[in-house]
Amino acid sequence: MSAICNRGMYTSRIIKAGALFEDTITLFTFWDITSSVQENLDRFRSQNLFAKSSRSRVEDILAVFRRRYLSDPMTLRALIAFVRAAFPKEYLKPILYFHTARADPLVYDVATQFLHSLYRSGRKDVIPLELERLILQWSKEGKTTTSWSQATIRRVTQGLLATLRDFGILEGEVKKRISPARLPLLSFAYIAFYLRRETQSGRKILESSDWHLFFLSPRDVEQLFLEAHQHGLLEYQAAGSVIRIDFPAASLEEYAYALAERAH
């Protein structure tokens, strides 16, 4: 199953982006749900709620957040619910990473193709030069918005690796390795609900390439579904090739509050 986000040209935006985790918390903490997206963004600019010294940096951050989190009102409300219900950061980070990757085709493909391939081959060390060569190949294939120079490719590679480290997918300050961290069950349940909004097919959810963002195979995903079922986070039933997945909530926001309550 191809992810919706994995359509479009690669951009070099990651150079100016990164995980921005603390700024994301600030965004959802001060977001006014009674105002429009544009009104909120204008207020963040005028009041400098991110406390940045440069106006251009604020513009960069707001542009990133608009792409990652603000295009779908239900996603926005769910993420606000998590932050305001003090959802633990170790559970929130994988969710923000999921949305970041789906909003940026380059992040998505590096994770689901390059890193996932390394992981499945038994390798954990990430060699930047190998990633640079892959991105150069993609640029030559016309997948980037413009033809990237070697300097741009190097900066993009550095930005990608730093972002993936900050989201907990990689570890190491200088030498990067794939992190052995497991996707938390509550984070998994949210992502499963999100995917359920896009397809009624339990089989497609189980086999979605989105799980490769966390290096999960269909068997790994099925095991997480069974655990989530046992904990009452959802209902998972499999009979041969037929898979049925149901959730105890009608909306993403409602489910976010339910998961936050379970976390405490």
DAURGI-V740842 format. One record per run of one state. SS is the DSSP state (H for helix, E for strand, - for the rest). FROM is the first residue (numbers start at 1). LEN is the number of residues. If there is no record, write none. Layout:
# DAURGI-V740842
ss=[SS & SS]
from=[FROM & FROM]
len=[LEN & LEN]
This chain:
# DAURGI-V740842
ss=[- & E & - & H & - & H & - & H & - & H & - & H & - & H & - & H & - & E & - & H & - & E & - & H & - & E & - & E & - & H & - & H & - & H & - & H & - & E & - & E & - & H & -]
from=[1 & 10 & 11 & 13 & 17 & 21 & 30 & 37 & 48 & 55 & 70 & 73 & 85 & 89 & 104 & 105 & 121 & 125 & 127 & 128 & 141 & 144 & 145 & 150 & 167 & 170 & 172 & 176 & 179 & 185 & 197 & 202 & 207 & 209 & 215 & 218 & 231 & 234 & 240 & 242 & 248 & 252 & 264]
len=[9 & 1 & 2 & 4 & 4 & 9 & 7 & 11 & 7 & 15 & 3 & 12 & 4 & 15 & 1 & 16 & 4 & 2 & 1 & 13 & 3 & 1 & 5 & 17 & 3 & 2 & 4 & 3 & 6 & 12 & 5 & 5 & 2 & 6 & 3 & 13 & 3 & 6 & 2 & 6 & 4 & 12 & 1]
